[in-house]
Amino acid sequence: MTNIAVFGTGYLGATHAACMAELGHDVLGVDVDESKLAKLESGEVPFYEPGLEEVLKRNIGTGRLRFTSSYEEAASFADVHFVGVGTPQKKGEFAADVTYVDAVIDGLAPLLTRPAVIFGKSTVPVGTAERLGRRARALAPAGAEVDLAWNPEFLREGFAVQDTLHPDRLVLGVDREGPGRAEEVAREVYADLLAEKIPFIVTDLATAELVKTSANAFLATKISFINAMSEVCEAAGADVTVLADAIGHDDRIGRRFLNAGVGFGGGCLPKDIRAFMARAGELGADQALTFLREVDAVNMRRRTRMVEMAREACGGSLLGARVAVLGAAFKPESDDVRDSPALNVAGQIQLQGATVTVYDPKAMDNSRKLFPTLGYATDVSQAVEGADVVLVLTEWRQFRELQPGRVGPLVRQRSIIDGRNCLSPKGWREAGWVYRGMGRS
């Protein structure tokens, strides 16, 4: 087994570190945030991800997983280093901020006195890996014996452990200028996964970087496509859910990611497609990705449409209305509220004069930090009490299975807007509710 250092202990890094230990490697998680490290060392995951806490505690218990803030300790301990720090959107720009990735290389490389392989996992603009490889070899005492490769992640929040331990593919971009050890080392690290016959695609650095951004761009496009169709369905009196079912039977299209609603959010798709557009412009290929501007515009327009529907449900004005928002995370099985459509809608409605009460099974603390002026409930019943309209904006199972008869006596008006098209229109209407979905007649 291999000694591995994982730099960054956020969503990506903590998951990767715990799962590499689960595969039997000795792993050292590295971060500059001492409070985050203290939580992880005690077996506490600083965010919600199903199954991760069990994996974390089990491997801390066996001694295969430890944490440190010392780059010196990491360089001494490991010859295989994974970089899993964030690449947020730059303030006031579309481009990705790779400051944290650069900082890891600048801090680690001068400490590498023997042959080492650095695997990048962060989502970066194409061309970043080649630049980092040259810089790492220039800074490292080991010089040309330092290899840098790119091994993009394809994690879905809510399924991150499964996607790390049983991915649908492994992609490795190797540096033709490096010593050529990266593929061999990757095969050792991922031996158990490769034994499952998981596809292993080895390519150049630029292609590996583009695989991740292209995948996110395609998924975002598919979501915005069905949301654009929902706009047409609303105008024509059609049902977008039936439309999606019908076209989804075509194997060339597929049904997944064809769910119309308030659109996508989170820490990946929105900022990644914007960064992709920015990088294409820098490369002189901006025309190739102009369609992503409309993908982004359609996505943001869905939020505005939800606010309009809420206002219509309240008689044309939100001033003085009571609105219940069920959901705050950008998707179920997560506490991630970054660029959350649910919270964005809640905030817009509050600005128009409504009293807004939010409930989410896991994302309440993060929501309060981001939108402290919204009202927050401890459960569904408290959230909907006295509401003029109820909005379902994150498709948590407990919201999908909500019984209209149970919440009916609690609201002021039996009006519900299904922002994820996850409820049964017939069931709610038969219980005396005014039901509206997005793109449904």
LUMZAMAR-629659 format. One line per field, with one value per residue (C-alpha): residue in one letter; x, y, z. Coordinates in nm, 2 decimals. Layout:
r	[a/...]
east	[X/...]
north	[Y/...]
up	[Z/...]
This chain:
r	[m/t/n/i/a/v/f/g/t/g/y/l/g/a/t/h/a/a/c/m/a/e/l/g/h/d/v/l/g/v/d/v/d/e/s/k/l/a/k/l/e/s/g/e/v/p/f/y/e/p/g/l/e/e/v/l/k/r/n/i/g/t/g/r/l/r/f/t/s/s/y/e/e/a/a/s/f/a/d/v/h/f/v/g/v/g/t/p/q/k/k/g/e/f/a/a/d/v/t/y/v/d/a/v/i/d/g/l/a/p/l/l/t/r/p/a/v/i/f/g/k/s/t/v/p/v/g/t/a/e/r/l/g/r/r/a/r/a/l/a/p/a/g/a/e/v/d/l/a/w/n/p/e/f/l/r/e/g/f/a/v/q/d/t/l/h/p/d/r/l/v/l/g/v/d/r/e/g/p/g/r/a/e/e/v/a/r/e/v/y/a/d/l/l/a/e/k/i/p/f/i/v/t/d/l/a/t/a/e/l/v/k/t/s/a/n/a/f/l/a/t/k/i/s/f/i/n/a/m/s/e/v/c/e/a/a/g/a/d/v/t/v/l/a/d/a/i/g/h/d/d/r/i/g/r/r/f/l/n/a/g/v/g/f/g/g/g/c/l/p/k/d/i/r/a/f/m/a/r/a/g/e/l/g/a/d/q/a/l/t/f/l/r/e/v/d/a/v/n/m/r/r/r/t/r/m/v/e/m/a/r/e/a/c/g/g/s/l/l/g/a/r/v/a/v/l/g/a/a/f/k/p/e/s/d/d/v/r/d/s/p/a/l/n/v/a/g/q/i/q/l/q/g/a/t/v/t/v/y/d/p/k/a/m/d/n/s/r/k/l/f/p/t/l/g/y/a/t/d/v/s/q/a/v/e/g/a/d/v/v/l/v/l/t/e/w/r/q/f/r/e/l/q/p/g/r/v/g/p/l/v/r/q/r/s/i/i/d/g/r/n/c/l/s/p/k/g/w/r/e/a/g/w/v/y/r/g/m/g/r/s]
east	[0.00/0.10/0.17/-0.06/-0.10/-0.42/-0.41/-0.74/-0.99/-1.31/-1.58/-1.34/-1.03/-1.19/-1.38/-1.08/-0.86/-1.11/-1.18/-0.81/-0.76/-1.07/-0.88/-0.60/-0.35/-0.19/-0.32/-0.24/-0.49/-0.34/-0.51/-0.43/-0.76/-0.69/-1.05/-1.15/-0.86/-0.97/-1.32/-1.19/-0.94/-1.23/-1.42/-1.66/-1.73/-1.76/-2.04/-2.32/-2.23/-2.41/-2.18/-1.86/-1.85/-1.86/-1.57/-1.38/-1.42/-1.33/-1.00/-0.90/-0.96/-0.73/-0.46/-0.46/-0.60/-0.44/-0.45/-0.19/-0.13/0.24/0.36/0.70/0.53/0.34/0.65/0.84/0.56/0.44/0.57/0.22/0.03/-0.33/-0.44/-0.81/-0.85/-1.12/-1.12/-1.40/-1.52/-1.31/-1.50/-1.64/-1.53/-1.63/-1.28/-1.18/-0.95/-0.66/-0.49/-0.53/-0.40/-0.10/-0.04/-0.02/0.24/0.44/0.43/0.49/0.74/1.04/1.01/1.03/1.38/1.31/1.10/0.73/0.40/0.15/-0.20/-0.43/-0.80/-0.93/-1.13/-0.90/-0.89/-0.73/-0.35/-0.32/-0.17/0.11/0.21/0.20/0.41/0.69/0.67/0.68/1.00/1.16/1.09/1.16/1.51/1.42/1.38/1.30/1.21/0.88/0.59/0.26/-0.06/-0.43/-0.69/-1.02/-1.30/-1.66/-1.83/-2.20/-2.29/-2.49/-2.31/-1.95/-1.83/-1.98/-1.84/-1.49/-1.48/-1.68/-1.65/-1.79/-1.45/-1.10/-0.93/-0.56/-0.38/0.00/0.27/0.49/0.77/0.76/0.95/0.67/0.59/0.24/0.04/0.23/0.17/-0.20/-0.25/-0.10/-0.32/-0.63/-0.55/-0.88/-1.09/-0.91/-0.98/-1.35/-1.28/-1.36/-1.26/-0.92/-0.86/-0.50/-0.45/-0.26/-0.30/-0.51/-0.76/-0.80/-0.87/-1.13/-1.30/-1.42/-1.53/-1.69/-1.89/-2.02/-2.10/-2.30/-2.50/-2.58/-2.69/-2.92/-3.08/-3.13/-3.26/-3.55/-3.61/-3.63/-3.88/-4.08/-4.11/-4.26/-4.48/-4.62/-4.70/-4.86/-5.05/-4.84/-4.67/-4.29/-4.27/-4.45/-4.24/-3.92/-4.05/-4.12/-3.80/-3.60/-3.69/-3.46/-3.12/-2.94/-3.11/-3.18/-3.41/-3.15/-3.10/-3.42/-3.61/-3.75/-3.77/-3.59/-3.26/-2.91/-2.69/-2.41/-2.04/-1.97/-2.20/-2.26/-1.90/-1.75/-1.95/-1.86/-1.49/-1.51/-1.64/-1.38/-1.09/-1.22/-1.21/-0.85/-0.76/-0.94/-1.21/-1.49/-1.74/-1.73/-1.90/-2.13/-2.42/-2.32/-2.43/-2.78/-2.75/-2.66/-2.94/-3.21/-3.10/-3.12/-3.45/-3.61/-3.55/-3.72/-4.01/-4.06/-4.08/-4.34/-4.54/-4.53/-4.65/-4.93/-5.04/-5.06/-5.29/-5.04/-4.83/-4.60/-4.62/-4.74/-4.77/-4.65/-4.44/-4.31/-4.00/-3.93/-3.56/-3.25/-2.97/-2.91/-3.00/-3.12/-2.87/-2.65/-2.61/-2.45/-2.62/-2.36/-2.56/-2.87/-3.18/-3.40/-3.22/-3.20/-3.57/-3.64/-3.43/-3.59/-3.94/-3.84/-3.71/-4.06/-4.22/-4.31/-4.25/-4.05/-3.99/-3.74/-3.70/-3.44/-3.34/-2.97/-2.88/-3.02/-2.69/-2.53/-2.85/-2.85/-2.49/-2.57/-2.92/-2.95/-3.26/-3.48/-3.71/-3.62/-3.84/-3.75/-3.98/-4.22/-4.52/-4.37/-4.25/-4.60/-4.80/-5.02/-4.86/-5.04/-4.83/-4.59/-4.29/-4.11/-3.76/-3.54/-3.66/-3.58/-3.77/-3.97/-4.10/-4.18/-4.37/-4.55/-4.92/-5.15/-5.41/-5.15/-5.04/-5.37/-5.51/-5.18/-5.18/-5.38/-5.43/-5.40/-5.17/-4.85/-4.59/-4.38/-4.04/-3.89/-4.20/-4.16/-4.51/-4.83/-5.05/-5.36/-5.31/-5.27/-5.56/-5.79/-5.70/-5.83/-5.50/-5.42/-5.12/-4.88/-4.57/-4.31/-4.39/-4.70/-5.05]
north	[0.00/0.36/0.66/0.94/1.31/1.48/1.86/2.03/1.88/2.04/1.84/1.69/1.65/1.50/1.25/1.15/1.11/0.90/0.68/0.63/0.51/0.28/0.13/0.04/0.32/0.52/0.88/1.22/1.49/1.84/2.18/2.52/2.55/2.42/2.42/2.20/1.97/1.94/1.84/1.58/1.44/1.38/1.19/1.48/1.57/1.95/1.91/1.66/1.37/1.03/0.75/0.96/1.00/0.62/0.58/0.87/0.72/0.37/0.47/0.71/0.42/0.19/0.45/0.47/0.82/1.12/1.50/1.78/2.14/2.07/2.06/1.94/1.64/1.57/1.58/1.36/1.11/1.07/1.03/1.05/1.38/1.46/1.83/1.87/2.24/2.47/2.68/2.93/3.19/3.51/3.80/4.02/3.78/3.45/3.30/3.04/3.14/2.89/3.07/2.78/2.52/2.74/2.78/2.40/2.36/2.66/2.52/2.16/2.15/2.31/2.03/1.74/1.60/1.26/1.13/1.21/1.22/1.50/1.42/1.72/1.66/2.02/2.15/2.39/2.58/2.39/2.46/2.49/2.14/2.20/2.52/2.37/2.07/2.31/2.51/2.21/2.07/2.42/2.46/2.10/1.99/1.66/1.85/1.64/1.34/1.52/1.41/1.60/1.44/1.54/1.30/1.49/1.40/1.33/1.33/1.38/1.54/1.28/0.99/1.10/0.79/0.56/0.77/0.76/0.39/0.27/0.54/0.50/0.59/0.70/0.97/1.04/1.31/1.26/1.51/1.42/1.64/1.45/1.14/0.92/0.74/0.89/0.61/0.33/0.50/0.57/0.20/0.11/0.36/0.25/-0.12/-0.23/-0.01/-0.13/-0.49/-0.41/-0.34/0.03/0.21/0.38/0.65/0.78/1.10/1.42/1.69/1.92/1.65/1.54/1.90/1.93/1.60/1.75/2.09/1.93/1.69/1.97/2.18/1.90/1.83/2.20/2.21/1.92/2.07/2.41/2.24/2.08/2.40/2.59/2.33/2.39/2.75/2.64/2.39/2.66/2.88/2.59/2.43/2.11/1.90/1.90/1.59/1.38/1.54/1.44/1.09/1.05/1.19/1.02/0.67/0.76/0.60/0.89/1.14/0.94/1.05/1.15/1.52/1.59/1.72/2.07/2.30/2.59/2.49/2.39/2.54/2.43/2.48/2.32/2.36/2.73/2.84/2.57/2.66/3.03/2.95/2.73/3.02/3.25/3.01/2.95/3.33/3.34/3.07/3.25/2.98/3.19/3.13/2.76/2.81/3.10/2.86/2.83/3.19/3.09/2.78/3.00/3.26/2.99/2.86/3.19/3.27/2.97/3.14/3.45/3.25/3.08/3.42/3.53/3.21/3.28/3.64/3.52/3.27/3.55/3.76/3.96/4.10/3.95/4.24/4.11/3.75/3.45/3.21/2.87/2.75/2.37/2.32/2.53/2.30/2.31/1.94/1.66/1.46/1.76/2.07/2.27/2.61/2.75/2.92/2.74/2.82/2.76/3.03/3.27/3.25/3.28/3.59/3.75/3.69/3.84/4.15/4.19/4.22/3.87/3.69/3.39/3.08/2.81/2.45/2.20/1.87/1.94/2.28/2.51/2.62/2.70/2.88/3.10/3.20/3.30/3.45/3.55/3.77/3.48/3.30/2.94/2.66/2.35/2.12/2.12/2.20/2.51/2.62/2.60/2.74/3.02/3.02/3.17/2.96/2.66/2.63/2.29/2.39/2.10/1.74/1.59/1.26/1.39/1.67/1.43/1.21/1.50/1.43/1.71/1.62/1.66/2.01/2.13/2.24/2.44/2.68/2.99/2.90/2.56/2.67/2.48/2.54/2.24/2.38/2.04/1.86/1.59/1.58/1.42/1.69/1.46/1.38/1.74/1.87/1.60/1.71/2.06/2.23/2.46/2.28/2.44/2.28/2.42/2.36/2.16/2.25]
up	[0.00/-0.05/0.17/0.04/0.13/0.03/0.03/0.11/0.35/0.21/0.03/-0.23/-0.02/0.29/0.09/-0.12/0.19/0.38/0.07/-0.01/0.35/0.30/0.01/0.25/0.19/0.47/0.43/0.57/0.52/0.50/0.55/0.68/0.86/1.22/1.32/1.03/1.11/1.47/1.37/1.13/1.38/1.62/1.35/1.27/0.90/0.87/0.60/0.54/0.30/0.35/0.46/0.49/0.86/0.91/0.66/0.83/1.18/1.08/0.92/1.20/1.43/1.23/1.22/0.84/0.83/1.01/0.96/0.98/0.89/0.83/0.47/0.60/0.76/0.44/0.22/0.46/0.49/0.13/-0.22/-0.37/-0.33/-0.42/-0.46/-0.38/-0.29/-0.42/-0.73/-0.68/-0.92/-0.92/-0.77/-1.04/-1.32/-1.48/-1.45/-1.19/-0.91/-0.89/-0.61/-0.37/-0.62/-0.69/-0.31/-0.26/-0.53/-0.41/-0.05/-0.13/-0.42/-0.24/0.02/-0.23/-0.20/-0.36/-0.65/-0.61/-0.80/-0.76/-0.88/-0.93/-0.86/-0.84/-1.14/-1.32/-1.65/-1.93/-1.94/-1.56/-1.51/-1.76/-1.60/-1.25/-1.36/-1.49/-1.17/-0.94/-1.11/-1.10/-0.73/-0.61/-0.50/-0.67/-1.00/-1.30/-1.07/-0.97/-1.19/-1.21/-1.35/-1.35/-1.22/-1.22/-0.98/-1.09/-0.75/-0.71/-0.37/-0.18/-0.35/-0.30/-0.12/-0.38/-0.66/-0.51/-0.43/-0.73/-1.00/-1.35/-1.50/-1.40/-1.61/-1.59/-1.78/-1.78/-1.85/-2.14/-1.99/-1.66/-1.56/-1.67/-1.34/-1.29/-1.47/-1.29/-0.95/-1.03/-1.12/-0.78/-0.59/-0.77/-0.80/-0.63/-0.85/-1.17/-1.05/-1.09/-1.46/-1.41/-1.74/-1.70/-1.96/-1.99/-2.19/-2.20/-1.94/-2.14/-2.24/-1.87/-1.76/-2.04/-1.96/-1.63/-1.76/-2.07/-1.85/-1.63/-1.94/-2.09/-1.78/-1.73/-2.10/-2.06/-1.75/-1.92/-2.23/-2.04/-1.85/-2.18/-2.30/-1.98/-2.08/-2.41/-2.24/-2.01/-2.31/-2.50/-2.22/-2.23/-1.96/-1.95/-1.73/-1.99/-2.26/-2.07/-2.02/-2.39/-2.53/-2.25/-2.39/-2.68/-2.58/-2.76/-2.52/-2.19/-1.91/-1.65/-1.59/-1.78/-1.47/-1.52/-1.22/-1.06/-1.22/-1.10/-0.84/-0.60/-0.60/-0.94/-1.24/-1.22/-1.16/-1.38/-1.70/-1.64/-1.60/-1.91/-2.11/-1.97/-2.05/-2.41/-2.46/-2.34/-2.59/-2.87/-2.89/-2.73/-3.01/-2.94/-2.60/-2.66/-2.62/-2.25/-2.20/-2.28/-2.07/-1.77/-1.87/-1.88/-1.55/-1.38/-1.55/-1.37/-1.04/-1.16/-1.29/-0.95/-0.78/-1.04/-0.97/-0.60/-0.65/-0.88/-0.61/-0.36/-0.57/-0.76/-0.47/-0.22/0.02/0.35/0.23/0.42/0.21/0.32/0.14/0.18/0.09/0.11/-0.01/-0.39/-0.40/-0.16/0.05/0.09/0.32/0.04/-0.01/-0.26/-0.54/-0.42/-0.63/-0.32/-0.11/-0.40/-0.46/-0.08/-0.07/-0.38/-0.23/0.10/-0.08/-0.24/0.11/0.21/0.54/0.43/0.65/0.53/0.64/0.52/0.69/0.67/0.55/0.82/0.97/0.64/0.53/0.84/0.77/0.41/0.46/0.83/0.77/0.65/0.90/0.98/1.11/1.30/1.09/0.81/1.02/1.17/0.82/0.66/0.95/0.83/0.48/0.18/-0.05/0.00/-0.23/-0.27/-0.39/-0.29/-0.36/-0.03/0.02/0.32/0.10/-0.19/0.05/0.23/0.28/0.17/0.43/0.71/0.63/0.49/0.83/0.91/0.61/0.55/0.18/0.03/-0.25/-0.34/-0.61/-0.70/-0.80/-0.87/-1.02/-0.76/-0.62/-0.74/-0.89/-0.87/-0.50/-0.40/-0.61/-0.48/-0.13/-0.21/-0.29/-0.58/-0.73/-0.98/-1.13/-1.35/-1.72/-1.63/-1.75]
